[in-house]
Amino acid sequence: MDVVALIGIGLLTGATTVLFGFGGGFVAVPVVVWADAALGADAMRVATATSALVMVVNAGFATAVTQRRVLLALRGSGTLLLLLAAGASAGALATRLAPADLARWAFVAYIALTIADLLLRPGFLRPGHRVEATSDAPRPLPAVLGAPVGAVAAFLGVGGSVMTVPAMRRAGHTMHVATALANPLTLAIALPAATVSLGGAAVPAPADAHVNLVGLVDLRAASALLLGALPLIAVLRRRPPRIPDRIYAWAYIGLLAMVTVAMLLSA
């Protein structure tokens, strides 16, 4: 029954990958915490590691089917991508060393602060100057953001979109472009994080836990989530829904609020 539920949640991770650039991370973390509750406090470590692997596949696939003219907005961002990857490696290592409950409450606190920031500070719901999707010279994200964004994202298992989407939005991008560009940035974070997690020592699991771990990654949960996500990503990339920009921005905030509640309920 858990597998059926995970496949169903996989559909949601696919939708959030395309619509919000999450790569599935924000949805996958509370779901895997729930599915692997038998691991106790270590469930959060496994959830962040499993989330990283899910994001590698989801974000990679979503990037591959994104229109080239949109991806051109990342032209010249090589240093940013390298720093994201370096930060992600450090963040994934920190997850293995930190107290098990620290990542859970840091996850909740960070999303809550982000929601407050998006609601109160101008530039997300009420953007100023816009850069259209067809612009030849959209403003890139500062490379200096790479290391800290990568480290925090990998530590929490969220992929970085919760930081990069608001930043690109405030740089003038529409929600459509900001969320599409979040996927290649998420891939730069998730790939080294997943590599570190797969190579780490597995946490001890009770005999009745029914958890298949490779390193810190729950392969059963990851496979079920991807089984639901990938077909939906393919469909939504071919026929993306037309959502008014302001409603799109509110929906982004609403999803963050839902994930915060889910994490609190799973505590």
N, C-alpha and C positions, 0 to 999 in steps of 0.2 A: 504493500500500500504506500509506503514511503516513496518508492520509486515512481509510482504513478503520480503522486503529489509533486515530486521533484520535476518530472517531465512537464507537468502543468505549469509550475513556477518557471521552468525554462522558457515557456512561451513569453512570460513577462520579462525575463532577462533579454530575450530577443527584441521585444518591443522597446525596452529602455535603451538598448544598444543603439538602435536606429534613431529613435526619437530624442534621446537625451545624451547620447555619447557615453553612457555609463559602462559599456562593455559587460554589463551584468553584475558588476561588483557590489553595488549598493543593495541589490536585491539578493544576490547569492549569499552574502555574509550572514544576515539573520536567518535565512532558510537553512543553511548548512549547520549553524549553531543549533537550530531546532532538530534537524535530522540526526545530528551526532551528539545529542544531549547526554547520551550514556558516557561520553568521555569526560563529563564534568567540566572543570575549569579549562581543560585543554581543548574543548570544542571550539573556542574562539581562535586558537592558533591554527587548528585544522581548517576552520572556515576561511580565514584570510588567505591561507595557502591555496585552498581549493578555488577560491574566488580568483586568485591570480591566474591559474591555469584556464579557467573558464573565460577570463577576459582576454587572454592571449588568442584563443580561437575565435571568440566573438568579434573582438576588435580587429583582428587580422582579416577576417572574412568581410566585415563591414567596410574596412578600408579598401579592400580589393574591388568592391563593387561600387565605391563612391566615384562620382563624376570627377574626371581629371581637373576640370576647371576649378572645382572647389578645393582640391588638394593643392593646387598651385599657391594657395594662400600660405602654405608652410615653406615655400621656397626660401632658401637661405637660413633655415632653422636647424642646421646640422648641429651646432653647438648646444642649442636647447635640448635636442633629442639625446645627445650624449650625456648631458648633465642630468636629465631625467632618469636615464638608465643607471648612472652612477649612484644617484640618490636612492633609487629603488633597491639596488643591491644592499645598500647600508640599511634601509628600512626593513627589508626582509630578514636580514641578520638580527636586527634589533628585536623583531617579533619573537624569534626563537629564544632570546636571552631575557626578555622582559617578563615580569610577573603575568600570569595568565589572564587575570581580570583587568589588567591595565589597558590592553587594546580595546576591550569591550566598552569600558567607560570613556576612553578617549574617543572612540568612534561616536558614541552618543553625544558627547560634549562638542565635538567638532561639527557635527551636522547641525546641532542646535544653534551654535554660534554662526554658522554659515547662513541658516535660515534668517536669523536676526539681521545679519549684514545685508542680505539680499532685499529684505523688506524695508530697512531703514536708510541704507546708503544709496544715493542716486546712482544711476548708471545701469541697473539691471531691469527693473520694471519700468523705469523712466529713462531710457537711454538717450544720450545726446546725439552727437554726430554719428551717422550710420555709414558703414562701408557695405556697399551692395555685393551680392554674391558674385556678380560678374566683373567686379573691379579687378584691374590688372595689378594693383599695388596695395593690397590690404595691409594694415599694420600688424607686424608679427608680435608675439609675446616676447618680453625681455628674456634673454638667455639666463640671466641671473636667477630667475625663478626656478630653473630646472632642478637643481639639487634638492632644495627644501621641499618642493612639490613632490618630487619622486620619492623622497624619504618618507614623508607623511603618508602619501597615498599607499605605498607598499606596506607600511607598518599597520595601517588600518584596513588594507585589502580593498580599497575603493577605486583604484585606477587613475585618480587624479582629475577626473572630469568635474568633480564638485569644485575644484579650484580653477581649472582651465576654462570651463564654459563661462563662469562669471567674468573672468579676466578678458576673454575674447569679446564677450558682450559689451563690456565697458570700453573696449578698444573700438567699438562701433559696428561689430558684426551683427547680423540678424541671428535669431535663435537657430534657424535652419543651418546656417554656415557654422556657427559656433559649436553646435552639437555634432555636426559631421566631422569637423576637424578634431574634436575630442578623441575620436577613435584611434587615429594614428599616434596621438600623444599617449593615449592609454596603452597602446601596444608597446611603446618604448619603455613604459614603466612596468607593465605586467610580465614581459618576457624575462628580464633578469630576476624579477621577484619569483616567478614560477620556477626558474632554474635553481635558485637557492633553496626554495621550498622542497623541490623534488629530491634534491641531494642531501637534505637534512635527515637526521635520525627521527624515526617515527615515535610518536608518544605512546605510552603503554595504554592498551585498550582492554576493557573487561571482555571475558569470553563471550558474553551475550550481547556485545555491542553491535556485531555484524557490520563492522567498518573495515573497508579494504584500503589500507594506507600504503602509498608509495612516498617515502619521506613523510612530509606533513600533509600530503594531498589525499583527499578521499576520492579515489577514482570512480567509485560507484555513483556518488553524488554528482561529480563533474560530468560524467557521461550522460546521466539522466537530464541534467540541466541543458547540456549542449544538444541533446536529441530534440528537446523542445524548442531551443532557441534558433538554431541555424536555418531551418526551413522558413521561419517567420522573418528572419533578417533578409533572406533572399526575396521574399514577397514584398516586404515594405520598402526595400531599396528600389525595386522595380516600379512600385506604385506608392510613393510616399503620400501620406495624408496631407491635405492642405489645411494647416492650422494657422489662424491669425497670430501674428507675432506676440501680442500682449497676452493672449490666452496661453500661448506656448510657454511664455515665461512664468505665468502663474502655475501652470501644470508642473513645471520643473520644481518649483518650491513645494507644491502639494505632495509630490512624490518623495521629496526629502523628509517632509513631515511624517508621511506614512511609514517610511523606513525607521525613523527615530522611535515611533510608537512600537513597531515590531520588535526592535532591539530591547526596549524596556520591558515588553511583555515576555520576552524569552529569557530575561535575567533570572 
